[in-house]
Amino acid sequence: MKLIVKFLFVVAVLALAGLSAFAYLTDLSPEQEPVTRPVILDAQ
């Protein structure tokens, strides 16, 4: 039982390290593009 808990702890630490490395090393910023939309004013 002790070996299983130790194994799960090691897997969790490696998963956290992998996720952190992925988030730090990859470009997760959204693509940007100009947006033009007409504005209709209800002024009289």
Backbone hydrogen bonds, N-H to C=O, Kabsch-Sander energy under -0.5 kcal/mol:
donor,donor_aa,acceptor,acceptor_aa,energy
5,V,1,M,-1.9
6,K,2,K,-2.1
7,F,3,L,-2.3
8,L,4,I,-2.6
9,F,5,V,-2.1
10,V,6,K,-2.2
11,V,7,F,-2.4
12,A,8,L,-2.3
13,V,9,F,-2.3
14,L,10,V,-2.4
15,A,11,V,-2.4
16,L,12,A,-2.2
17,A,13,V,-2.4
18,G,14,L,-2.5
19,L,15,A,-2.4
20,S,16,L,-2.3
21,A,17,A,-2.4
22,F,18,G,-2.4
23,A,19,L,-2.3
24,Y,20,S,-2.0
25,L,21,A,-2.5
26,T,22,F,-1.7
28,L,26,T,-0.9
40,I,38,P,-0.5
41,L,39,V,-0.7
43,A,41,L,-0.9
